[in-house]
Amino acid sequence: MTDAPKHPTNPDPAAELASDSSAIDPRDFRNALGTYATGVTIITATSGDGKPYGLTCNSFASVSLNPPLVLWSLGMFSQGLSIFQNASHFTVNILGASQQALSNKFAKSSEDKFAGVEWTPGLGNAPVLANCVANFQCRAANRYYGGDHIIFLGAVEAYAYNRQEPLLFARGSYGLFSPPDSVPGSNRSS
């Protein structure tokens, strides 16, 4: 690990990464990205044969308020890629602090990740998971290639949220949000 800047020598980042000639060490780069705390989501959709599908994802982000757009990305060699590429809709289910086991369940390959999971069919039959902090039901608006991932852009057509604590992820571990008043040594002016 080093604080020294890593400047790629190839002017085309896509060609550099695809050719495996990057000056940036992928493991160290992943460690650096891991310092950015994210929320934890389960993205869901329905396959062509009507079977629900979902996976744990922390690459979710808002894009636009007007129109309401969100994005998330999925590795190009992911088992569920074709399901999301062909789905008319997907749901972003934002997990709460008590849903770490659910995150782990959807992060692993399994025949039926939905066994024992409470959910209802949303728009396009994309599963809306029960007891999440929020959900965003999206029409699949577009897809973009970005290195070794596909970026999915969703037009939000319905959403819901509550005041539960979100589940966070940073440096390879789960965590919880601590409001400024509860952090030791924090000074908050009124």
N, C-alpha and C positions, 0 to 999 in steps of 0.2 A: 504494500500500500504506500502510495506516495502522493504528496500534494503538488508535485510538478505537473504542469499542463501536458496533456497528450494531444499533439497536433498530428492528424493524419496527413500523410504525404500525397495520397491519391485524391485528386479534386472531385472524383465521383464516389460518394460514400456507398452507393449501392454496389458498384463494381468492386470496391475495396473489400466490403464485407463478404460478398459472394465469392471472391477469389481467395478468401482466407489469408489475405496479406495485410490485414489491418495492424496498425501500430498499437491498437488498444487491445489489452488482454480481456477477453470476454468474461472471465470469472471476476476479475477486479472491477470491471464495468458494472456487472450485476451487483456486486457489493456496494458500489457507489450509489446505484439506483435504489438499493435497499434502504438507504438513509432517509428516503422520502416516504413518510407514512401515508398509507392509502386506506381507504375503506375496503371492505371485503364484500363482493357480490357473488351471486349465482345467476348466471345468464341462462335463460330457458327458452326453448322453442319446441315445436312439434315436428317430427320427421314426416316424410311423405306418406308413410303407412299409419300415421296417427299416434305414434308412440311418443310420449314426452321425453325430452332430453335436456340435460343441464350440466353445467360445469362451473367450478369456482374460478373467479376472475378478479384481479385487482387493477386492471388497466382501464377501468371506466372513468369517463370525464364528461363534464358538460361542455357543449360547443356554443350554443346560441340560445338566448331567451325568446327571440322573435325572428324566425319561427323557433319553437322549442326543439332543439336537437341535442343528442348525446352521442358518444362514441365509446367503443371498446375494441380491443384487438385480440386476435386468436392466432396462434402459431400455424404456419402453413401446413404442417404435417400432423395437426391435431386430428384425433379420431372423429370428432364431431363436426369437422369443417364443412362437409357437404350438407349436413343438416341445416346449419346456419346460412349457407350460401343459397339454399333453396327455400328457406322459410319466408313467408310473407311478413311475419311479425316475430319479435322476440321480446322477452321481459327481462329487465334488469331488477333483480331482487337484492336490495341492500340489507346485509345481515346485521342483527343486533348483537350486543355483547354476550348474550347467552347462547348464541348459535355457532360457537366454534366447532362443535361436533358435526353440525350440518355442513359447514365449510369443508371440513376434512372428508366427509362422506362424498361430496360432489367433486373433490379434488382428485379422487382415485377412480380408476377404471372399475366398472361394475356392471353386471347384467341389468340390474334394476335399481338405480340410485333413488328412485321415487318410492320404493317399498318403505312403508311406515312414515312417509312424509305427507303432511297435510297441505293440499294445494287445490286451487280451483282453476278451470280453464279461463284464460283471459282472451284478449283480442287475437285472432288467428289461432286460437287454442293454445297459445304459449302459456305454460303454467305460471300462475301467480302463487308464490309460496306464502303460507300462513305465518303470522307473527314476525314479519320482517320490519325493519325500521322504515323502509320505503320501498315502493316498486314503481317502475316506469315501463308502461306498455308501449312498445314502439313498432311502427311500421318500418320495415327494412327499406331505408331510403337509398343507400349507396354502399359500395365497397371500394376500398383503395388498397393497393399493394404498398407495403412499407417494409422493406428488407425481408426478414423471414416471417413476417406476420401479415395478416389481412386485417384492415381497419374497417369495422362495421359502423356506419352512420345510421342512427335511428331517429325518425321523426316521432316525437312523443305524442301519443294520442290519448293517453289516460295515465294518471298517476295517483298515488296515495302515500301518506306518511304519518308518523306519530312522533312522540317525544321520547321514545326509548333510546338508550345509549347505543351508539354504533360500535361494531367490531372493527378494530383497526389492525393493520399489519405493517411492520417495519423491521428491518434487519433480520428477516427470517422468522419472526415471532409475532404472535397475536398480542394485542394490547388494548387498553381502554383510554378514552378521552378524559383528561382531567381539566375541568374548568380553571381559569386563572386563580380564582379564590382558593382552590384546594391545593395548589402547588406551593410547597414550602419555599419561603423566601420571595414569593412574588409580591410585588407592590402594585396595587391597582388603585388608580385615582378615580374618584367619582365625579 
